[in-house]
């Protein structure tokens, strides 16, 4: 980082290290000189998923108008604030068009950009990280700052998002929770796979990993000592390929295609089952031999006849939690509308017709009692309300029945244990 960043020494870093602060600023805008040349008077659109972005990586598209006003009012002119607020909620093509439209209409000085980053962005993202990552505050300032950098750059929600793209972030969360901090530098470097053509982002990941290791050395020496013997993480893309291929071949118990291979987990279990069936060495490792074997044309494994013809009763006897849940839902719904079985498309129509007839009959019956129109309306409304409640019971029953049918169908083809 250049000496320009050193002018931020009076700013509140909220518990992250100065090195982490400088890393993020440098990764976002390079230097004060480059900021003044490139970013000071424009909003940028870095990617399709981002909104109009300015200052120190402030994405106006991800903020509400109220939040932008709270962060920037008093720091820029009213006219400029209006331009910034106009970027609220914009993404994709709309964000790109807005950046072009507003070019030259803003002028955010370096000190203002740093102050907003320090006073608003850092505490906001740290708050999100603390909520998502139990154990974060046990880390050193360097390590906390690295996690902040990743969240700021990639989206803090990635620590919980599904799918192979977010595998490393989920594993980082797990490592923080378990205290296995030596795994984290490798996971940070593994994320470089996502940006093969973006040199700047790849350098950022390397810098983050190096700073995290420095934080381990200064504050977590036992974990730092493990770095030399901690194996590199398995490529999530390779794991996802294996998971996807195993599912295609009928090994559904591999679980979801998420790019993760936890020790003695479902993915490893299905790798071993596949290797056993194909006469391969019985190891859970994903190696070239396994990849090559999976790539060969082959027939999906057959499901046992007893499983292919399984019934709801069979799954109930096996203790299926899904069937237990649908049984409970059907019993509850049956108490509401007065029946627990036999509903189908025609059954629902018959039930609705019957309820409509009952409401009509109730109206006719009370009409001959000499009651006031207000009293009659109240009674009819009560009857309608009861019919609506019963109708809710019917809907619950139907949903539970559909889930039950789907569970049995999946079991018959081998998708669930």
C-alpha positions as a Markdown table, in Angstrom:
| # | Residue | x | y | z |
|---|---|---|---|---|
| 1 | Unk | 0.0 | 0.0 | 0.0 |
| 2 | Unk | 1.3 | 3.5 | -0.8 |
| 3 | Unk | 1.9 | 6.2 | 1.8 |
| 4 | Unk | -1.5 | 7.6 | 0.8 |
| 5 | Unk | -3.2 | 4.9 | 2.8 |
| 6 | Unk | -1.1 | 5.8 | 5.8 |
| 7 | Unk | -3.2 | 9.0 | 6.1 |
| 8 | Unk | -6.0 | 6.7 | 7.4 |
| 9 | Unk | -4.1 | 6.2 | 10.7 |
| 10 | Unk | -6.7 | 8.3 | 12.6 |
| 11 | Unk | -9.6 | 6.2 | 11.5 |
| 12 | Unk | -11.3 | 3.6 | 13.7 |
| 13 | Unk | -10.5 | 0.1 | 12.4 |
| 14 | Unk | -13.0 | -1.6 | 14.7 |
| 15 | Unk | -10.7 | -4.3 | 15.8 |
| 16 | Unk | -9.2 | -5.4 | 12.5 |
| 17 | Unk | -5.5 | -4.9 | 11.9 |
| 18 | Unk | -4.0 | -2.0 | 10.0 |
| 19 | Unk | -2.5 | -4.5 | 7.6 |
| 20 | Unk | -5.9 | -5.9 | 6.9 |
| 21 | Unk | -7.4 | -2.4 | 6.4 |
| 22 | Unk | -4.6 | -1.6 | 3.9 |
| 23 | Unk | -5.0 | -4.9 | 2.1 |
| 24 | Unk | -8.7 | -4.2 | 1.4 |
| 25 | Unk | -8.2 | -0.6 | 0.4 |
| 26 | Unk | -5.3 | -1.6 | -1.9 |
| 27 | Unk | -7.3 | -4.5 | -3.5 |
| 28 | Unk | -10.3 | -2.2 | -4.1 |
| 29 | Unk | -8.7 | 0.9 | -5.5 |
| 30 | Unk | -4.9 | 0.3 | -5.6 |
| 31 | Unk | -3.7 | 3.6 | -4.2 |
| 32 | Unk | -4.8 | 7.2 | -3.5 |
| 33 | Unk | -3.2 | 8.4 | -6.7 |
| 34 | Unk | -5.0 | 5.7 | -8.8 |
| 35 | Unk | -8.2 | 6.4 | -6.9 |
| 36 | Unk | -8.1 | 10.1 | -7.9 |
| 37 | Unk | -7.3 | 9.2 | -11.5 |
| 38 | Unk | -9.8 | 6.3 | -12.0 |
| 39 | Unk | -12.6 | 6.2 | -9.3 |
| 40 | Unk | -13.1 | 9.6 | -7.8 |
| 41 | Unk | -15.6 | 11.0 | -10.3 |
| 42 | Unk | -17.3 | 7.9 | -11.6 |
| 43 | Unk | -19.4 | 5.0 | -10.5 |
| 44 | Unk | -18.1 | 1.6 | -11.8 |
| 45 | Unk | -20.0 | -1.6 | -12.6 |
| 46 | Unk | -17.4 | -4.3 | -11.8 |
| 47 | Unk | -19.6 | -7.4 | -12.6 |
| 48 | Unk | -23.0 | -8.5 | -13.7 |
| 49 | Unk | -24.0 | -9.2 | -10.1 |
| 50 | Unk | -22.9 | -5.9 | -8.7 |
| 51 | Unk | -24.6 | -2.5 | -8.6 |
| 52 | Unk | -23.1 | 1.0 | -9.2 |
| 53 | Unk | -19.9 | 1.0 | -7.1 |
| 54 | Unk | -17.9 | 3.9 | -6.0 |
| 55 | Unk | -15.5 | 5.2 | -3.2 |
| 56 | Unk | -13.8 | 2.2 | -1.5 |
| 57 | Unk | -15.8 | -0.6 | -3.1 |
| 58 | Unk | -19.2 | 0.8 | -1.9 |
| 59 | Unk | -21.8 | -1.0 | -3.9 |
| 60 | Unk | -24.8 | 1.3 | -4.0 |
| 61 | Unk | -26.9 | -1.3 | -5.7 |
| 62 | Unk | -26.9 | -3.5 | -2.6 |
| 63 | Unk | -28.1 | -0.7 | -0.3 |
| 64 | Unk | -31.4 | 0.9 | 0.3 |
| 65 | Unk | -31.9 | 4.6 | -0.4 |
| 66 | Unk | -32.3 | 5.2 | 3.4 |
| 67 | Unk | -29.0 | 3.4 | 4.1 |
| 68 | Unk | -27.1 | 5.4 | 1.4 |
| 69 | Unk | -28.5 | 8.7 | 2.9 |
| 70 | Unk | -27.4 | 7.6 | 6.4 |
| 71 | Unk | -23.9 | 6.7 | 5.2 |
| 72 | Unk | -23.3 | 9.7 | 2.9 |
| 73 | Unk | -25.4 | 12.7 | 4.1 |
| 74 | Unk | -23.2 | 15.5 | 5.3 |
| 75 | Unk | -20.2 | 14.1 | 3.5 |
| 76 | Unk | -21.2 | 15.0 | 0.0 |
| 77 | Unk | -23.4 | 17.8 | -1.5 |
| 78 | Unk | -27.1 | 17.3 | -1.7 |
| 79 | Unk | -26.9 | 17.1 | -5.5 |
| 80 | Unk | -24.3 | 14.4 | -5.3 |
| 81 | Unk | -26.2 | 12.5 | -2.6 |
| 82 | Unk | -29.2 | 12.4 | -5.0 |
| 83 | Unk | -27.0 | 10.7 | -7.6 |
| 84 | Unk | -25.7 | 8.2 | -5.1 |
| 85 | Unk | -29.2 | 7.4 | -3.9 |
| 86 | Unk | -30.3 | 6.9 | -7.5 |
| 87 | Unk | -28.1 | 3.8 | -7.6 |
| 88 | Unk | -30.0 | 2.0 | -4.8 |
| 89 | Unk | -31.2 | -1.4 | -5.8 |
| 90 | Unk | -29.8 | -1.4 | -9.3 |
| 91 | Unk | -28.1 | -4.5 | -10.6 |
| 92 | Unk | -26.9 | -5.9 | -13.9 |
| 93 | Unk | -27.7 | -3.9 | -17.1 |
| 94 | Unk | -29.6 | -1.3 | -15.2 |
| 95 | Unk | -26.6 | -0.7 | -13.0 |
| 96 | Unk | -24.2 | -0.5 | -16.0 |
| 97 | Unk | -26.6 | 2.0 | -17.7 |
| 98 | Unk | -26.7 | 4.2 | -14.6 |
| 99 | Unk | -23.0 | 4.3 | -14.3 |
| 100 | Unk | -22.7 | 5.6 | -17.9 |
| 101 | Unk | -25.5 | 8.1 | -17.3 |
| 102 | Unk | -23.9 | 9.6 | -14.1 |
| 103 | Unk | -20.3 | 9.7 | -15.3 |
| 104 | Unk | -18.7 | 12.9 | -14.1 |
| 105 | Unk | -21.7 | 13.8 | -11.8 |
| 106 | Unk | -19.9 | 12.8 | -8.6 |
| 107 | Unk | -16.7 | 13.8 | -6.9 |
| 108 | Unk | -15.9 | 11.8 | -3.7 |
| 109 | Unk | -12.6 | 12.9 | -2.2 |
| 110 | Unk | -10.2 | 10.3 | -0.9 |
| 111 | Unk | -10.6 | 11.2 | 2.7 |
| 112 | Unk | -14.4 | 11.0 | 2.5 |
| 113 | Unk | -14.2 | 7.6 | 0.8 |
| 114 | Unk | -11.9 | 6.3 | 3.5 |
| 115 | Unk | -14.0 | 7.7 | 6.3 |
| 116 | Unk | -17.2 | 6.1 | 5.0 |
| 117 | Unk | -15.4 | 2.8 | 4.5 |
| 118 | Unk | -14.1 | 3.0 | 8.1 |
| 119 | Unk | -17.2 | 4.3 | 9.8 |
| 120 | Unk | -19.9 | 2.4 | 7.9 |
| 121 | Unk | -18.7 | -0.4 | 5.7 |
| 122 | Unk | -16.3 | -2.0 | 8.2 |
| 123 | Unk | -18.7 | -2.1 | 11.2 |
| 124 | Unk | -21.6 | -3.2 | 9.0 |
| 125 | Unk | -19.8 | -6.1 | 7.5 |
| 126 | Unk | -18.2 | -7.1 | 10.8 |
| 127 | Unk | -21.6 | -7.2 | 12.3 |
| 128 | Unk | -22.8 | -9.6 | 9.6 |
| 129 | Unk | -19.7 | -11.8 | 9.9 |
| 130 | Unk | -20.1 | -12.0 | 13.6 |
| 131 | Unk | -23.7 | -13.1 | 13.2 |
| 132 | Unk | -22.8 | -15.7 | 10.6 |
| 133 | Unk | -19.5 | -17.0 | 12.0 |
| 134 | Unk | -19.6 | -18.1 | 15.7 |
| 135 | Unk | -16.0 | -17.8 | 17.1 |
| 136 | Unk | -14.9 | -15.0 | 14.8 |
| 137 | Unk | -14.0 | -12.7 | 17.7 |
| 138 | Unk | -11.6 | -15.4 | 19.0 |
| 139 | Unk | -9.3 | -14.7 | 16.0 |
| 140 | Unk | -6.5 | -12.3 | 15.8 |
| 141 | Unk | -7.0 | -8.8 | 14.2 |
| 142 | Unk | -5.2 | -10.0 | 11.1 |
| 143 | Unk | -7.4 | -13.0 | 10.7 |
| 144 | Unk | -10.6 | -11.1 | 11.4 |
| 145 | Unk | -9.6 | -8.6 | 8.8 |
| 146 | Unk | -9.0 | -11.3 | 6.2 |
| 147 | Unk | -12.4 | -12.7 | 6.8 |
| 148 | Unk | -13.8 | -9.2 | 6.5 |
| 149 | Unk | -12.0 | -8.8 | 3.2 |
| 150 | Unk | -13.5 | -12.0 | 1.8 |
| 151 | Unk | -17.0 | -11.0 | 2.9 |
| 152 | Unk | -16.6 | -7.5 | 1.5 |
| 153 | Unk | -15.4 | -8.8 | -1.8 |
| 154 | Unk | -17.5 | -11.9 | -2.3 |
| 155 | Unk | -20.7 | -11.4 | -0.2 |
| 156 | Unk | -20.9 | -12.3 | 3.4 |
| 157 | Unk | -23.9 | -14.5 | 2.7 |
| 158 | Unk | -21.6 | -16.8 | 0.9 |
| 159 | Unk | -20.7 | -18.4 | 4.2 |
| 160 | Unk | -24.1 | -20.0 | 4.1 |
| 161 | Unk | -24.9 | -20.3 | 0.4 |
| 162 | Unk | -25.3 | -23.7 | -1.2 |
| 163 | Unk | -23.5 | -25.1 | -4.2 |
| 164 | Unk | -19.8 | -25.7 | -5.3 |
| 165 | Unk | -19.1 | -22.0 | -5.9 |
| 166 | Unk | -19.4 | -21.2 | -2.2 |
| 167 | Unk | -17.8 | -24.5 | -0.9 |
| 168 | Unk | -14.6 | -22.8 | 0.5 |
| 169 | Unk | -16.6 | -20.1 | 2.3 |
| 170 | Unk | -18.8 | -22.7 | 4.0 |
| 171 | Unk | -15.7 | -24.7 | 4.9 |
| 172 | Unk | -14.0 | -21.5 | 6.3 |
| 173 | Unk | -17.1 | -21.0 | 8.5 |
| 174 | Unk | -16.8 | -24.6 | 9.8 |
| 175 | Unk | -13.1 | -24.2 | 10.4 |
| 176 | Unk | -13.7 | -21.1 | 12.5 |
| 177 | Unk | -16.4 | -22.9 | 14.5 |
| 178 | Unk | -14.2 | -25.9 | 15.2 |
| 179 | Unk | -11.0 | -24.0 | 15.8 |
| 180 | Unk | -9.2 | -25.8 | 12.9 |
| 181 | Unk | -7.7 | -22.5 | 11.7 |
| 182 | Unk | -4.8 | -24.1 | 9.9 |
| 183 | Unk | -7.2 | -25.2 | 7.1 |
| 184 | Unk | -8.2 | -21.6 | 6.3 |
| 185 | Unk | -5.2 | -20.3 | 4.3 |
| 186 | Unk | -5.5 | -23.3 | 1.9 |
| 187 | Unk | -9.2 | -22.7 | 1.5 |
| 188 | Unk | -8.6 | -19.0 | 0.7 |
| 189 | Unk | -6.1 | -20.0 | -2.0 |
| 190 | Unk | -8.5 | -22.6 | -3.4 |
| 191 | Unk | -11.0 | -19.9 | -4.2 |
| 192 | Unk | -8.6 | -18.7 | -7.0 |
| 193 | Unk | -10.2 | -21.4 | -9.1 |
| 194 | Unk | -13.2 | -19.1 | -9.5 |
| 195 | Unk | -11.3 | -16.3 | -11.3 |
| 196 | Unk | -8.8 | -18.0 | -13.7 |
| 197 | Unk | -8.6 | -14.8 | -15.8 |
| 198 | Unk | -8.7 | -12.2 | -13.1 |
| 199 | Unk | -5.2 | -11.6 | -11.9 |
| 200 | Unk | -6.2 | -8.9 | -9.4 |
| 201 | Unk | -8.6 | -11.1 | -7.5 |
| 202 | Unk | -6.2 | -14.0 | -7.5 |
| 203 | Unk | -3.5 | -11.8 | -6.1 |
| 204 | Unk | -6.0 | -10.6 | -3.5 |
| 205 | Unk | -6.6 | -14.2 | -2.4 |
| 206 | Unk | -2.9 | -14.9 | -2.1 |
| 207 | Unk | -2.4 | -11.8 | 0.0 |
| 208 | Unk | -5.3 | -12.7 | 2.3 |
| 209 | Unk | -4.0 | -16.2 | 2.8 |
| 210 | Unk | -0.5 | -14.8 | 3.6 |
| 211 | Unk | -1.9 | -12.3 | 6.1 |
| 212 | Unk | -4.1 | -15.0 | 7.7 |
| 213 | Unk | -0.9 | -17.1 | 8.2 |
| 214 | Unk | 0.8 | -14.1 | 9.8 |
| 215 | Unk | -2.2 | -13.8 | 12.1 |
| 216 | Unk | -1.8 | -17.4 | 13.1 |
| 217 | Unk | 1.9 | -17.0 | 13.7 |
| 218 | Unk | 1.4 | -14.0 | 16.1 |
| 219 | Unk | -1.8 | -15.1 | 17.9 |
| 220 | Unk | -2.5 | -18.8 | 17.2 |
| 221 | Unk | 1.0 | -20.5 | 17.2 |
| 222 | Unk | -0.4 | -24.0 | 17.7 |
| 223 | Unk | -2.5 | -23.7 | 14.5 |
| 224 | Unk | 0.4 | -22.0 | 12.7 |
| 225 | Unk | 2.6 | -25.0 | 13.5 |
| 226 | Unk | 0.1 | -27.3 | 11.7 |
| 227 | Unk | 0.3 | -25.4 | 8.4 |
| 228 | Unk | 3.2 | -27.5 | 7.1 |
| 229 | Unk | 1.2 | -30.7 | 7.5 |
| 230 | Unk | -2.3 | -29.6 | 6.6 |
| 231 | Unk | -3.2 | -31.1 | 3.3 |
| 232 | Unk | -4.5 | -28.8 | 0.5 |
| 233 | Unk | -8.3 | -28.9 | 0.2 |
| 234 | Unk | -9.8 | -31.0 | -2.5 |
| 235 | Unk | -10.9 | -29.0 | -5.5 |
| 236 | Unk | -14.6 | -28.3 | -5.1 |
| 237 | Unk | -15.1 | -28.6 | -8.9 |
| 238 | Unk | -13.7 | -32.1 | -8.8 |
| 239 | Unk | -15.8 | -33.1 | -5.9 |
| 240 | Unk | -18.9 | -31.6 | -7.6 |
| 241 | Unk | -18.1 | -33.6 | -10.7 |
| 242 | Unk | -17.8 | -36.8 | -8.8 |
| 243 | Unk | -21.0 | -36.1 | -6.8 |
| 244 | Unk | -22.9 | -35.3 | -10.0 |
| 245 | Unk | -21.6 | -38.4 | -11.8 |
| 246 | Unk | -22.4 | -40.7 | -8.9 |
| 247 | Unk | -25.9 | -39.5 | -8.8 |
| 248 | Unk | -26.3 | -40.1 | -12.5 |
| 249 | Unk | -25.1 | -43.7 | -11.9 |
| 250 | Unk | -27.7 | -44.3 | -9.1 |
| 251 | Unk | -25.6 | -43.5 | -6.0 |
| 252 | Unk | -28.1 | -41.0 | -4.7 |
| 253 | Unk | -26.9 | -41.3 | -1.1 |
| 254 | Unk | -24.0 | -39.1 | -2.2 |
| 255 | Unk | -26.2 | -36.2 | -1.2 |
| 256 | Unk | -26.4 | -32.8 | -2.8 |
| 257 | Unk | -23.9 | -31.6 | -5.4 |
| 258 | Unk | -22.2 | -29.1 | -3.1 |
| 259 | Unk | -18.5 | -29.6 | -3.8 |
| 260 | Unk | -17.7 | -30.7 | -0.3 |
| 261 | Unk | -16.2 | -34.0 | 0.8 |
| 262 | Unk | -16.3 | -34.3 | 4.6 |
| 263 | Unk | -14.4 | -37.1 | 6.3 |
| 264 | Unk | -16.5 | -40.2 | 6.6 |
| 265 | Unk | -19.5 | -38.3 | 5.1 |
| 266 | Unk | -22.0 | -39.3 | 2.5 |
| 267 | Unk | -19.8 | -38.5 | -0.5 |
| 268 | Unk | -17.0 | -40.7 | 0.8 |
| 269 | Unk | -19.4 | -43.5 | 1.5 |
| 270 | Unk | -20.7 | -43.5 | -2.1 |
| 271 | Unk | -17.1 | -43.2 | -3.5 |
| 272 | Unk | -16.3 | -46.4 | -1.6 |
| 273 | Unk | -19.4 | -48.1 | -2.7 |
| 274 | Unk | -18.7 | -47.2 | -6.3 |
| 275 | Unk | -15.1 | -48.3 | -6.1 |
| 276 | Unk | -16.1 | -51.6 | -4.6 |
| 277 | Unk | -18.6 | -52.2 | -7.4 |
| 278 | Unk | -16.0 | -51.4 | -10.1 |
| 279 | Unk | -13.1 | -53.3 | -8.5 |
| 280 | Unk | -11.1 | -50.2 | -7.7 |
| 281 | Unk | -8.8 | -49.6 | -4.6 |
| 282 | Unk | -11.0 | -49.0 | -1.6 |
| 283 | Unk | -10.0 | -45.4 | -0.8 |
| 284 | Unk | -12.3 | -42.4 | -0.5 |
| 285 | Unk | -9.7 | -40.3 | -2.4 |
| 286 | Unk | -10.7 | -38.5 | -5.6 |
| 287 | Unk | -7.8 | -39.4 | -7.9 |
| 288 | Unk | -7.2 | -39.6 | -11.7 |
| 289 | Unk | -8.2 | -43.3 | -11.7 |
| 290 | Unk | -11.6 | -42.5 | -10.1 |
| 291 | Unk | -12.2 | -39.6 | -12.5 |
| 292 | Unk | -11.3 | -41.8 | -15.5 |
| 293 | Unk | -13.6 | -44.6 | -14.4 |
| 294 | Unk | -16.5 | -42.3 | -13.8 |
| 295 | Unk | -16.1 | -40.9 | -17.3 |
| 296 | Unk | -16.6 | -44.3 | -18.9 |
| 297 | Unk | -20.1 | -45.2 | -20.4 |
| 298 | Unk | -21.8 | -47.4 | -17.9 |
| 299 | Unk | -25.3 | -48.6 | -16.8 |
| 300 | Unk | -26.6 | -47.1 | -13.5 |
| 301 | Unk | -26.7 | -49.6 | -10.7 |
| 302 | Unk | -29.9 | -51.6 | -10.2 |
| 303 | Unk | -32.2 | -51.1 | -7.3 |
| 304 | Unk | -33.3 | -54.2 | -5.4 |
| 305 | Unk | -36.8 | -55.5 | -6.2 |
| 306 | Unk | -38.0 | -55.1 | -2.7 |
| 307 | Unk | -37.0 | -51.4 | -2.8 |
| 308 | Unk | -38.5 | -50.8 | -6.3 |
| 309 | Unk | -41.9 | -52.0 | -5.1 |
| 310 | Unk | -41.8 | -50.4 | -1.6 |
| 311 | Unk | -45.0 | -48.9 | -0.2 |
| 312 | Unk | -45.8 | -46.2 | 2.3 |
| 313 | Unk | -46.2 | -48.9 | 4.9 |
| 314 | Unk | -42.7 | -50.2 | 4.2 |
| 315 | Unk | -41.2 | -46.7 | 4.8 |
| 316 | Unk | -43.3 | -46.2 | 7.9 |
| 317 | Unk | -42.1 | -49.6 | 9.3 |
| 318 | Unk | -38.5 | -48.5 | 8.5 |
| 319 | Unk | -39.0 | -45.3 | 10.6 |
| 320 | Unk | -38.9 | -42.8 | 7.8 |
| 321 | Unk | -39.0 | -39.3 | 9.3 |
| 322 | Unk | -40.7 | -37.9 | 6.2 |
| 323 | Unk | -43.6 | -40.4 | 6.5 |
| 324 | Unk | -43.9 | -39.7 | 10.2 |
| 325 | Unk | -44.2 | -36.0 | 9.4 |
| 326 | Unk | -46.8 | -36.5 | 6.7 |
| 327 | Unk | -48.8 | -38.9 | 8.9 |
| 328 | Unk | -48.9 | -36.3 | 11.6 |
| 329 | Unk | -49.9 | -33.6 | 9.1 |
| 330 | Unk | -52.7 | -35.8 | 7.7 |
| 331 | Unk | -54.0 | -36.6 | 11.2 |
| 332 | Unk | -54.1 | -32.9 | 12.1 |
| 333 | Unk | -55.7 | -32.0 | 8.8 |
| 334 | Unk | -58.3 | -34.8 | 9.2 |
| 335 | Unk | -59.4 | -33.4 | 12.5 |
| 336 | Unk | -60.0 | -30.0 | 10.9 |
| 337 | Unk | -62.1 | -31.1 | 7.9 |
| 338 | Unk | -63.4 | -34.4 | 9.3 |
| 339 | Unk | -61.6 | -37.0 | 7.3 |
| 340 | Unk | -58.1 | -38.4 | 7.0 |
| 341 | Unk | -58.0 | -40.3 | 3.7 |
| 342 | Unk | -59.6 | -40.6 | 0.4 |
| 343 | Unk | -58.9 | -37.1 | -1.0 |
| 344 | Unk | -58.1 | -36.6 | -4.6 |
| 345 | Unk | -59.0 | -34.2 | -7.3 |
| 346 | Unk | -62.6 | -35.4 | -7.4 |
| 347 | Unk | -62.7 | -35.7 | -3.6 |
| 348 | Unk | -61.7 | -32.1 | -3.2 |
| 349 | Unk | -64.4 | -30.9 | -5.6 |
| 350 | Unk | -66.9 | -33.0 | -3.8 |
| 351 | Unk | -65.8 | -31.6 | -0.4 |
| 352 | Unk | -66.0 | -28.0 | -1.6 |
| 353 | Unk | -69.4 | -28.5 | -3.1 |
| 354 | Unk | -70.6 | -30.1 | 0.1 |
| 355 | Unk | -69.3 | -27.1 | 2.2 |
| 356 | Unk | -70.9 | -24.6 | -0.2 |
| 357 | Unk | -74.2 | -26.4 | 0.2 |
| 358 | Unk | -73.9 | -26.4 | 4.0 |
| 359 | Unk | -73.3 | -22.7 | 4.0 |
| 360 | Unk | -76.2 | -22.1 | 1.8 |
| 361 | Unk | -78.4 | -24.3 | 3.9 |
| 362 | Unk | -77.3 | -22.5 | 7.0 |
| 363 | Unk | -78.3 | -19.2 | 5.5 |
| 364 | Unk | -81.7 | -20.6 | 4.5 |
| 365 | Unk | -82.2 | -22.1 | 8.0 |
| 366 | Unk | -81.5 | -19.0 | 10.0 |
| 367 | Unk | -83.5 | -16.9 | 7.5 |
| 368 | Unk | -86.7 | -18.5 | 8.8 |
| 369 | Unk | -86.0 | -17.8 | 12.5 |
| 370 | Unk | -87.2 | -14.2 | 12.4 |
| 371 | Unk | -83.7 | -12.9 | 13.3 |
| 372 | Unk | -82.5 | -9.5 | 12.3 |
| 373 | Unk | -80.4 | -9.2 | 9.1 |
| 374 | Unk | -77.3 | -8.4 | 11.2 |
| 375 | Unk | -77.7 | -11.5 | 13.2 |
| 376 | Unk | -78.3 | -13.6 | 10.1 |
| 377 | Unk | -75.1 | -12.2 | 8.5 |
| 378 | Unk | -73.1 | -12.9 | 11.6 |
| 379 | Unk | -74.2 | -16.5 | 11.7 |
| 380 | Unk | -73.5 | -17.0 | 8.0 |
| 381 | Unk | -70.1 | -15.4 | 8.4 |
| 382 | Unk | -69.4 | -17.8 | 11.2 |
| 383 | Unk | -70.3 | -20.7 | 9.0 |
| 384 | Unk | -68.1 | -19.4 | 6.1 |
| 385 | Unk | -65.2 | -19.0 | 8.6 |
| 386 | Unk | -65.5 | -22.6 | 9.7 |
| 387 | Unk | -65.6 | -23.7 | 6.1 |
| 388 | Unk | -62.4 | -21.7 | 5.4 |
| 389 | Unk | -60.6 | -23.2 | 8.4 |
| 390 | Unk | -61.7 | -26.7 | 7.2 |
| 391 | Unk | -60.4 | -25.7 | 3.7 |
| 392 | Unk | -57.0 | -25.0 | 5.2 |
| 393 | Unk | -57.0 | -28.5 | 6.6 |
| 394 | Unk | -57.8 | -29.9 | 3.2 |
| 395 | Unk | -54.8 | -28.0 | 1.7 |
| 396 | Unk | -52.5 | -29.3 | 4.4 |
| 397 | Unk | -53.7 | -32.8 | 3.8 |
| 398 | Unk | -53.1 | -32.5 | 0.0 |
| 399 | Unk | -49.6 | -31.1 | 0.5 |
| 400 | Unk | -48.7 | -33.9 | 2.9 |
| 401 | Unk | -50.1 | -36.5 | 0.5 |
| 402 | Unk | -48.0 | -35.1 | -2.3 |
| 403 | Unk | -44.8 | -35.2 | -0.2 |
| 404 | Unk | -45.6 | -38.8 | 0.8 |
| 405 | Unk | -46.0 | -39.9 | -2.8 |
| 406 | Unk | -42.8 | -38.1 | -3.8 |
| 407 | Unk | -40.9 | -39.7 | -0.9 |
| 408 | Unk | -42.0 | -43.2 | -1.9 |
| 409 | Unk | -41.2 | -42.5 | -5.6 |
| 410 | Unk | -37.7 | -41.3 | -4.7 |
| 411 | Unk | -37.1 | -44.3 | -2.4 |
| 412 | Unk | -38.1 | -46.8 | -5.2 |
| 413 | Unk | -35.4 | -45.5 | -7.5 |
| 414 | Unk | -32.8 | -45.3 | -4.8 |
| 415 | Unk | -32.6 | -41.6 | -4.1 |
| 416 | Unk | -32.9 | -42.0 | -0.3 |
| 417 | Unk | -31.8 | -44.5 | 2.2 |
